[in-house]
Amino acid sequence: MNEYEEFEIRFLDHVAIRVADIEVSAKWYEDVLGLQKYQLKEWGSFPVFMLANKSGLALFPANKNDDPIDQKSKNVGIDHFAFNVTKENFEKAKMRYKAMNLEFTIQDHHYFISIYTKDPDGHTVELTTLIADENSFYKP
């Protein structure tokens, strides 16, 4: 038995990303993914939260004087982040991406199917939907 106190994660609250222009990024996440903007006066001009229900992103200003990060690098770092959607909303997202002329790819991951696109700063954004039986994939 584990000597540490057990606890349970409820949901992923947010992923913090650095962006070149917070307003441009906030508008992109609102227009493309339908995330709602939360900017709290108590925190000042950042972070700006972009949320769907209780999960989302925290946008922080990038230091554009630092050396740029190689977007093709597979070194330590966040590769991408994903939002889970229903099959119906996955199809709606595909239609929206096409209508907005966004570049995207779709990958079949056996249990999931995912659609990938890039935000204005080159972050890879994934929408994923379960195509297998939920009870057989998510163990209790």
C-alpha positions, -999 to 999 in steps of 0.1 A, spaced: 0 0 0 11 35 -8 24 56 22 11 88 7 -24 103 9 -45 94 -21 -63 122 -40 -84 125 -72 -80 148 -102 -114 163 -112 -104 178 -146 -76 196 -164 -81 233 -153 -59 250 -179 -27 250 -199 -6 282 -198 9 293 -231 29 323 -242 17 343 -272 30 372 -293 -3 391 -290 -28 383 -264 -58 400 -281 -50 383 -315 -48 349 -297 -79 355 -276 -99 363 -307 -86 332 -325 -95 309 -297 -129 325 -295 -136 324 -332 -121 290 -340 -129 270 -308 -157 291 -293 -138 295 -260 -151 323 -237 -127 350 -226 -122 356 -189 -101 386 -179 -101 394 -142 -94 429 -132 -77 417 -100 -50 400 -121 -43 430 -144 -38 426 -181 -28 389 -179 -33 361 -178 -63 360 -201 -83 328 -197 -100 312 -226 -124 286 -213 -149 260 -223 -168 250 -192 -141 247 -166 -111 238 -188 -91 259 -211 -60 281 -217 -43 309 -198 -27 333 -223 5 351 -212 26 376 -231 57 361 -247 91 378 -244 97 385 -281 134 394 -273 142 358 -263 154 334 -289 125 318 -307 116 282 -299 121 257 -327 86 247 -335 98 214 -351 119 204 -321 108 172 -303 129 181 -273 114 185 -238 83 208 -239 46 207 -246 40 191 -280 3 200 -282 -28 203 -261 -62 187 -268 -98 194 -261 -123 165 -260 -154 169 -281 -184 146 -289 -185 129 -323 -211 154 -334 -190 184 -324 -160 168 -341 -179 169 -374 -190 205 -367 -154 215 -360 -143 199 -393 -169 220 -412 -159 251 -393 -122 247 -400 -130 242 -437 -153 273 -438 -125 293 -421 -99 280 -446 -78 267 -417 -50 242 -425 -56 210 -405 -49 173 -404 -69 144 -392 -54 113 -375 -70 80 -365 -56 69 -332 -76 36 -331 -96 46 -299 -98 83 -309 -99 104 -340 -83 138 -338 -81 170 -358 -50 192 -355 -45 228 -364 -21 256 -354 -29 288 -335 -15 322 -346 17 314 -326 22 279 -340 9 260 -310 -6 227 -321 -43 225 -310 -60 191 -311 -97 183 -309 -102 146 -301 -132 123 -299 -136 88 -287 -146 63 -314 -142 32 -292 -166 21 -264 -162 45 -235 -165 18 -209 -138 -4 -226 -113 25 -229 -118 44 -196 -112 19 -168 -130 26 -135 
